[in-house]
Amino acid sequence: MKKKIKILSFLLILTLTAFSFVDSAKKHYRQGDWISYSVFRFVNCVAKDFDHVYFGTTGGVARYNENQKIWEPPFTTSDGLEDNRVERIAYDPVSDELWFDTPRGVSLYSPVFREWYYGGNFPESLIKSKNEKNPMPPFPQLLMEFGYTFYPEGYITDLEFNRFQVTDYLKDVWNNLWIGTWGLFGGVASLRYQELEMFEYGLYQKDVKAILIDGDQIWFGGKSTYSFENGITRYKRQEELWEYFEEEKIGGLESAQINVIASDSAYIWFGTDFGLARYDKEKKNFRFYDTFSGLKDDLVTSLKSDGDILWIGTRSGLNFFWPRKDSLGSIEDPLVKVAPINTIETEQNYLWVGTDWGVFRMEKESGEWLRFSTSEGMLNSGVEHILKGKDMLWFVTTYGVLGFNEETGETEVLREGFDFPGKNPQKLECDERNLWVATPTGVWKMDRETKIWNLYTTEDGLLYDYVQDLILEGDYIWFGTPEGATRFYWNNPQRID
């Protein structure tokens, strides 16, 4: 008996030493503090445990809870995966553990302990998909929704004759066939009724330059190198429904290369490289405006909804739009007539614009424009972002961040390299407690009372260090990066940063 105990103890020690805990920088976060979404349409492998189906993709692992019929947050590098490109998945029913094979190594996840481990050899013998017990193709003839055709040879085509290859499949005990494809994500077929249902999940394109929260819905936009990959993503959170608006398939959407997104009660507005796109919430259709419609320039760089008016910043000046009249006008004041507009902010009495040439302000009642500056001289060159806070008007500039109190005239100077430890600030968000600044090397958060800065990077949970957009939503904050979108539960009361 003692000999058996010694052998078991030795094996346990040997097993534990074959792995290493996930990086300690993430250990003080709880599972769910960081949740990231990327492109999951390109599936490498399919696996299953007792109640989940896993799709290993080029952007992480999509997890479908088969019992509850819901999608659970995906596994990505934000959680503990070695790499978001997952090539193989295996499930060990004895230890109830999941193995993920990636280009950077093997990751092991224990659902019981919610812990990640690194290292070891991937157990190929545990792979249940595409094995000798389920020899395919040929697949059975499966029916699909209108617009798609499934071929027994193992691929799907759409109305544009795009071809989506089946990359992996798994038959379960309920006679369901779970499949993964290259470009159309995954689906499940009832072999009894021979019907195939495909899922939509995650972002259409991974680059996220703009995020808009419109009630329950979140819109994501960005740019892709290839036009056929350009699309806008809408996420309906309550329904757990992901929808795509593809540039080449949606009438009225001439471009989905998105720089900025704004909304009002009736419309969602998208500033693109080739004009302004408008989505009608009621009619559920798009309309497009460009220089032939009256825009100063097709490159739309900033948008701001202001009551009955939409302000439109372009590479070569400022426009305004009256949605009720469907009328587009332009500002011809010499100060901003051809100015490259980077950002727009509004308040009751003034309109503020940040340009490559500095800050300009318009008094709404008189329509008079003037150049705005402070004694520090931080607003005399490029201004990337302006944000109206509760007590301050904030400016992101070439030299750092500047806060301006309009009532007292006092300023809060956060000069780059001195009061602000980061470099090249892009955008900011703020509340009464914190100031968040997006940079190419991560996100900096300043406690406004103590003036202490914290830096968040991929070591904490970001998908990518270059943060292009950020938006606060109560206890959460969303980040847009070139690799996808990340939501951070920054105000988790069970954690102290």
C-alpha distance (Angstrom), angle and dihedral (degrees) to the residues before:
residue distance angle dihedral
M1 . . .
K2 3.82 . .
K3 3.79 89.1 .
K4 3.81 90.5 55.0
I5 3.79 91.3 48.9
K6 3.80 90.8 51.1
I7 3.80 91.3 49.5
L8 3.81 92.0 48.7
S9 3.80 91.0 47.4
F10 3.79 90.7 50.5
L11 3.80 91.8 49.6
L12 3.81 91.0 48.5
I13 3.80 91.9 51.4
L14 3.81 90.4 45.9
T15 3.80 91.0 51.3
L16 3.79 94.4 48.3
T17 3.79 93.7 47.8
A18 3.80 89.7 53.6
F19 3.80 88.3 68.6
S20 3.76 137.7 48.5
F21 3.78 127.2 -150.4
V22 3.78 118.9 -104.5
D23 3.80 114.3 -87.0
S24 3.78 110.7 -63.4
A25 3.82 91.2 -127.6
K26 3.80 88.0 74.2
K27 3.78 97.1 40.5
H28 3.80 94.6 87.7
Y29 3.81 90.1 57.8
R30 3.78 121.8 84.8
Q31 3.78 123.4 -131.7
G32 3.78 106.1 -85.8
D33 3.81 96.5 28.9
W34 3.80 87.9 104.4
I35 3.81 119.2 34.5
S36 3.79 121.1 173.3
Y37 3.79 133.6 -169.8
S38 3.77 126.6 -162.5
V39 3.80 136.9 149.7
F40 3.80 110.9 -46.4
R41 3.82 97.8 168.3
F42 3.80 94.2 102.3
V43 3.81 107.2 72.7
N44 3.79 123.9 -167.6
C45 3.80 100.8 174.9
V46 3.81 146.1 3.2
A47 3.81 127.5 -145.6
K48 3.78 138.5 167.8
D49 3.79 139.7 -156.3
F50 3.81 127.7 -176.7
D51 3.80 96.5 -62.8
H52 3.82 108.9 1.4
V53 3.78 136.4 71.7
Y54 3.81 115.7 -151.6
F55 3.79 126.4 -155.7
G56 3.81 112.8 -163.8
T57 3.80 107.6 -152.6
T58 3.79 142.9 166.6
G59 3.82 88.3 -93.9
G60 3.79 102.9 43.4
V61 3.80 137.5 -75.4
A62 3.80 120.3 -44.6
R63 3.82 111.9 -151.9
Y64 3.79 123.0 -154.0
N65 3.81 118.6 -169.7
E66 3.78 101.6 -144.3
N67 3.81 95.3 -168.2
Q68 3.80 96.6 50.7
K69 3.82 94.6 32.1
I70 3.80 92.4 -131.5
W71 3.78 137.7 119.1
E72 3.77 113.8 -115.7
P73 3.83 121.6 -153.9
P74 3.81 110.6 -72.3
F75 3.78 125.8 -112.1
T76 3.81 112.3 -113.3
T77 3.78 138.6 147.5
S78 3.81 85.0 -77.9
D79 3.82 87.1 71.4
G80 3.78 102.9 36.1
L81 3.79 110.7 -73.8
E82 3.79 113.1 141.4
D83 3.80 90.7 -135.2
N84 3.79 134.8 0.6
R85 3.79 91.5 -129.3
V86 3.80 101.8 86.2
E87 3.79 113.4 -169.6
R88 3.83 102.2 174.7
I89 3.81 137.2 13.4
A90 3.80 127.6 -164.3
Y91 3.79 130.5 -178.4
D92 3.80 123.4 -151.4
P93 3.84 108.1 -154.6
V94 3.81 92.2 -170.2
S95 3.80 96.5 59.1
D96 3.84 94.7 22.5
E97 3.80 91.3 -128.0
L98 3.79 133.8 140.0
W99 3.79 124.2 -138.8
F100 3.81 122.6 -156.2
D101 3.79 122.6 -168.3
T102 3.82 114.7 -155.1
P103 3.83 135.7 165.7
R104 3.81 88.9 -101.5
G105 3.77 95.8 50.1
V106 3.78 144.2 -79.9
S107 3.80 123.7 -42.7
L108 3.81 122.5 -163.8
Y109 3.80 121.7 -160.8
S110 3.80 126.3 -164.6
P111 3.85 110.5 -158.0
V112 3.81 90.2 -167.2
F113 3.81 95.6 57.4
R114 3.82 95.9 23.6
E115 3.78 88.2 -132.3
W116 3.79 132.3 140.3
Y117 3.80 124.7 -143.5
Y118 3.79 131.5 -173.4
G119 3.78 132.6 -145.5
G120 3.78 136.0 27.4
N121 3.79 130.3 103.8
F122 3.78 120.1 -62.8
P123 3.85 109.4 -112.2
E124 3.80 102.6 -128.4
S125 3.80 91.3 178.3
L126 3.82 90.1 68.1
I127 3.81 94.5 60.2
K128 3.81 108.0 113.5
S129 3.80 101.3 179.4
K130 3.78 125.0 91.9
N131 3.82 94.7 5.7
E132 3.79 135.2 146.6
K133 3.82 91.2 -89.2
N134 3.81 90.5 61.8
P135 3.81 105.0 39.6
M136 3.82 108.4 -174.3
P137 2.98 147.5 -165.2
P138 2.88 117.6 77.4
F139 3.79 89.6 70.4
P140 3.79 122.9 -167.3
Q141 3.79 116.7 -93.4
L142 3.82 104.1 -90.3
L143 3.79 127.7 -165.9
M144 3.82 119.6 -134.5
E145 3.79 138.1 -174.6
F146 3.80 118.9 -79.5
G147 3.78 112.8 -69.8
Y148 3.79 97.4 35.5
T149 3.81 133.2 79.4
F150 3.80 125.8 -165.9
Y151 3.80 119.1 -148.9
P152 3.84 122.2 -156.1
E153 3.81 88.4 -132.9
G154 3.80 86.7 73.6
Y155 3.79 111.1 -94.2
I156 3.81 142.3 95.0
T157 3.81 129.5 -139.3
D158 3.80 130.8 -162.6
L159 3.82 132.5 -154.4
E160 3.82 90.9 -83.3
F161 3.83 89.0 55.1
N162 3.78 92.3 -112.7
R163 3.79 110.2 158.5
F164 3.81 122.6 -139.0
Q165 3.79 114.7 -168.5
V166 3.81 121.3 -144.9
T167 3.80 104.1 -120.1
D168 3.80 101.5 -180.0
Y169 3.79 140.6 -2.0
L170 3.78 139.9 -170.6
K171 3.80 129.1 -163.6
D172 3.81 115.0 -151.8
V173 3.82 132.0 -158.1
W174 3.82 91.1 -97.2
N175 3.80 91.1 63.9
N176 3.79 92.5 -106.6
L177 3.78 120.8 140.7
W178 3.80 114.5 -146.2
I179 3.79 113.4 -162.3
G180 3.78 137.4 -174.4
T181 3.79 123.6 -155.4
W182 3.78 138.3 -167.0
G183 3.80 104.7 -109.4
L184 3.81 103.0 -3.6
F185 3.82 99.2 65.3
G186 3.82 117.1 -135.9
G187 3.75 141.5 -44.7
V188 3.78 146.3 175.6
A189 3.78 129.4 -120.3
S190 3.76 127.7 -159.6
L191 3.79 103.1 -137.3
R192 3.78 88.5 -163.0
Y193 3.82 93.9 59.6
Q194 3.83 95.1 22.5
E195 3.81 93.5 -132.3
L196 3.80 123.2 140.4
E197 3.80 121.6 -153.1
M198 3.80 117.5 -167.2
F199 3.81 123.4 -154.8
E200 3.78 131.9 -139.4
Y201 3.78 114.8 -148.6
G202 3.79 136.3 156.8
L203 3.78 131.1 2.8
Y204 3.78 123.9 -25.8
Q205 3.80 90.7 -140.4
K206 3.77 126.0 15.5
D207 3.82 99.9 -135.6
V208 3.82 108.2 93.5
K209 3.79 113.4 -171.2
A210 3.80 96.1 154.0
I211 3.81 135.9 31.6
L212 3.80 125.5 -173.2
I213 3.80 125.4 -173.5
D214 3.80 110.3 -156.7
G215 3.79 106.4 175.9
D216 3.79 108.9 -69.5
Q217 3.79 92.2 -8.5
I218 3.79 128.8 83.4
W219 3.80 122.1 -161.3
F220 3.82 122.0 -157.3
G221 3.79 125.5 -167.1
G222 3.77 137.5 171.1
K223 3.77 143.1 128.3
S224 3.76 137.4 -77.1
T225 3.78 128.9 -161.3
Y226 3.79 89.8 -128.7
S227 3.81 119.9 58.2
F228 3.80 93.3 -143.5
E229 3.81 88.6 62.4
N230 3.81 95.9 52.3
G231 3.77 113.1 112.3
I232 3.79 143.6 137.9
T233 3.81 120.7 -120.4
R234 3.79 126.1 -147.0
Y235 3.79 119.5 -168.8
K236 3.82 117.3 -162.5
R237 3.77 99.9 -162.2
Q238 3.79 101.1 -168.3
E239 3.80 92.4 51.3
E240 3.83 92.8 37.4
L241 3.80 86.3 -130.2
W242 3.81 125.5 151.5
E243 3.81 119.0 -162.3
Y244 3.79 131.2 -174.0
F245 3.79 130.3 -151.2
E246 3.78 106.2 -163.4
E247 3.78 120.7 -156.9
E248 3.78 95.5 -133.8
K249 3.81 96.8 42.4
I250 3.83 106.0 43.5
G251 3.79 119.1 80.9
G252 3.80 112.7 -130.4
L253 3.80 93.3 21.2
E254 3.79 100.3 105.4
S255 3.80 93.2 167.8
A256 3.79 135.4 18.1
Q257 3.80 95.1 -176.6
I258 3.78 92.9 119.2
N259 3.81 127.9 -160.3
V260 3.81 100.8 165.4
I261 3.83 140.7 1.7
A262 3.83 129.4 -153.6
S263 3.80 135.9 169.1
D264 3.78 144.6 -159.1
S265 3.79 131.9 -178.8
A266 3.80 94.4 -74.6
Y267 3.79 108.1 25.0
I268 3.78 146.8 38.6
W269 3.81 111.8 -142.1
F270 3.81 125.9 -154.1
G271 3.79 124.2 -165.7
T272 3.80 108.4 -152.3
D273 3.80 139.0 175.7
F274 3.80 89.3 -101.1
G275 3.79 105.3 37.5
L276 3.80 145.4 -59.2
A277 3.82 121.6 -46.6
R278 3.81 121.8 -160.3
Y279 3.80 124.7 -161.5
D280 3.80 115.6 -160.0
K281 3.82 108.2 -143.1
E282 3.81 94.0 -157.3
K283 3.81 100.6 39.9
K284 3.81 92.4 35.2
N285 3.79 94.5 -139.8
F286 3.80 139.7 115.7
R287 3.78 133.7 -120.4
F288 3.79 126.7 -173.0
Y289 3.81 133.0 -146.3
D290 3.81 128.2 -169.6
T291 3.81 140.1 156.1
F292 3.81 89.8 -61.1
S293 3.82 86.4 59.9
G294 3.81 92.1 50.7
L295 3.81 105.5 -86.3
K296 3.80 115.0 146.8
D297 3.79 89.3 -133.2
D298 3.80 135.5 -1.8
L299 3.81 91.7 -126.2
V300 3.82 103.6 86.4
T301 3.79 110.5 -163.8
S302 3.82 105.3 170.3
L303 3.81 141.2 17.8
K304 3.79 134.3 -169.6
S305 3.80 128.3 179.7
D306 3.81 111.4 -143.6
G307 3.79 112.4 178.7
D308 3.81 107.1 -74.9
I309 3.80 93.3 -4.4
L310 3.79 133.6 74.8
W311 3.80 114.3 -153.8
I312 3.80 114.1 -148.7
G313 3.78 123.6 -162.1
T314 3.79 118.4 -161.0
R315 3.77 138.2 177.0
S316 3.82 89.2 -95.9
G317 3.78 108.3 33.6
L318 3.79 147.6 -45.3
N319 3.81 130.8 -58.6
F320 3.79 133.9 -177.4
F321 3.78 129.6 -154.5
W322 3.82 131.9 -156.7
P323 3.82 104.6 -155.4
R324 3.81 94.0 -168.2
K325 3.80 91.1 55.6
D326 3.80 93.8 33.5
S327 3.79 85.4 -132.4
L328 3.80 127.9 147.8
G329 3.82 121.7 -158.6
S330 3.79 137.5 171.0
I331 3.81 138.5 -137.9
E332 3.80 112.0 -119.9
D333 3.80 100.4 -179.0
P334 3.84 108.0 133.8
L335 3.82 92.2 -124.8
V336 3.80 94.1 63.7
K337 3.81 104.2 12.1
V338 3.80 94.3 113.0
A339 3.80 99.8 7.7
P340 3.82 117.9 137.0
I341 3.81 100.7 -117.5
N342 3.81 114.1 -147.1
T343 3.81 101.2 170.5
I344 3.81 142.0 4.9
E345 3.81 130.3 -156.9
T346 3.79 129.8 177.1
E347 3.78 137.5 -162.2
Q348 3.78 135.3 167.4
N349 3.81 98.3 -74.9
Y350 3.79 105.8 17.1
L351 3.77 145.0 48.2
W352 3.80 114.8 -149.8
V353 3.80 126.5 -161.4
G354 3.79 128.6 -174.9
T355 3.79 117.0 -152.4
D356 3.79 140.7 169.1
W357 3.81 84.9 -95.4
G358 3.79 98.7 51.3
V359 3.83 137.6 -91.4
F360 3.80 126.3 -33.8
R361 3.79 127.8 -173.2
M362 3.79 131.1 -159.7
E363 3.79 123.1 -157.8
K364 3.79 102.9 -136.6
E365 3.80 97.2 -148.6
S366 3.81 96.6 52.3
G367 3.80 99.9 23.6
E368 3.80 89.3 -132.2
W369 3.79 118.3 153.1
L370 3.80 127.8 -152.5
R371 3.78 138.4 168.2
F372 3.81 112.3 -104.4
S373 3.78 123.9 -149.0
T374 3.79 141.9 149.3
S375 3.78 132.4 -140.8
E376 3.81 92.2 -98.5
G377 3.82 90.7 67.4
M378 3.81 93.4 -136.9
L379 3.82 93.7 127.1
N380 3.79 98.4 55.4
S381 3.81 96.9 89.7
G382 3.79 136.6 29.6
V383 3.82 116.6 -8.8
E384 3.81 114.5 -171.6
H385 3.79 102.5 179.9
I386 3.82 141.2 13.6
L387 3.80 121.9 -167.0
K388 3.79 130.3 -179.3
G389 3.80 110.4 -138.1
K390 3.78 128.2 -176.0
D391 3.80 94.6 -93.6
M392 3.79 104.5 7.8
L393 3.77 142.0 45.5
W394 3.80 106.1 -135.5
F395 3.81 127.5 -151.6
V396 3.81 127.2 -166.9
T397 3.79 106.3 -153.5
T398 3.78 143.1 169.5
Y399 3.79 88.8 -95.1
G400 3.81 99.6 45.2
V401 3.81 135.2 -85.3
L402 3.80 127.2 -31.1
G403 3.80 128.1 -168.8
F404 3.81 119.3 -159.3
N405 3.81 125.6 -166.3
E406 3.80 105.9 -151.1
E407 3.81 94.3 -162.4
T408 3.80 98.1 51.5
G409 3.80 101.7 21.1
E410 3.81 89.8 -128.3
T411 3.78 119.8 144.6
E412 3.79 135.0 -151.4
V413 3.78 109.7 -148.3
L414 3.81 119.4 -156.5
R415 3.78 100.9 174.8
E416 3.80 118.1 -168.5
G417 3.79 111.8 -101.4
F418 3.80 92.9 15.6
D419 3.82 119.5 46.6
F420 3.82 91.1 5.7
P421 3.83 112.1 52.6
G422 3.81 96.1 -163.3
K423 3.79 132.6 78.7
N424 3.81 134.1 -126.6
P425 3.83 100.0 9.4
Q426 3.81 112.0 -152.3
K427 3.81 109.3 -179.6
L428 3.78 139.4 -13.5
E429 3.78 143.8 -151.3
C430 3.78 128.1 -165.3
D431 3.76 146.1 -179.1
E432 3.78 131.5 176.7
R433 3.81 92.7 -74.8
N434 3.79 108.4 33.7
L435 3.77 144.7 31.2
W436 3.81 117.3 -149.7
V437 3.81 120.3 -161.1
A438 3.81 123.7 -170.8
T439 3.81 117.5 -145.9
P440 3.83 137.8 165.9
T441 3.82 89.0 -100.1
G442 3.80 101.1 47.8
V443 3.79 140.5 -67.8
W444 3.79 122.9 -56.6
K445 3.81 120.1 -153.3
M446 3.79 120.8 -164.8
D447 3.79 123.5 -162.7
R448 3.79 99.4 -136.1
E449 3.80 92.9 -149.5
T450 3.81 100.3 47.7
K451 3.85 96.5 26.0
I452 3.81 88.5 -134.9
W453 3.82 115.7 150.2
N454 3.82 126.8 -147.5
L455 3.80 124.0 -168.6
Y456 3.83 121.9 -144.7
T457 3.81 119.3 -162.8
T458 3.80 140.3 150.6
E459 3.80 86.1 -67.9
D460 3.80 87.1 69.2
G461 3.79 102.1 36.8
L462 3.81 113.0 -69.0
L463 3.79 115.2 132.0
Y464 3.79 89.8 -139.0
D465 3.79 133.4 4.4
Y466 3.81 95.9 -129.1
V467 3.81 103.5 86.0
Q468 3.81 113.5 -164.4
D469 3.79 100.7 175.1
L470 3.79 139.0 10.2
I471 3.78 134.6 -175.1
L472 3.79 130.4 -175.9
E473 3.79 120.2 -133.9
G474 3.78 108.3 178.7
D475 3.81 109.9 -80.9
Y476 3.80 90.2 0.9
I477 3.78 134.9 67.0
W478 3.81 126.9 -162.6
F479 3.81 123.9 -145.5
G480 3.80 127.2 -162.5
T481 3.81 117.3 -151.9
P482 3.83 137.3 165.8
E483 3.83 88.0 -99.2
G484 3.80 99.0 48.3
A485 3.80 142.9 -75.6
T486 3.80 128.0 -51.7
R487 3.80 129.7 -164.0
F488 3.81 116.5 -155.5
Y489 3.82 123.1 -162.6
W490 3.79 90.7 -146.4
N491 3.81 96.5 167.1
N492 3.79 98.1 51.7
P493 3.84 102.5 151.2
Q494 3.82 90.5 -150.6
R495 3.79 92.4 63.2
I496 3.80 132.8 65.5
D497 3.80 114.6 -163.2
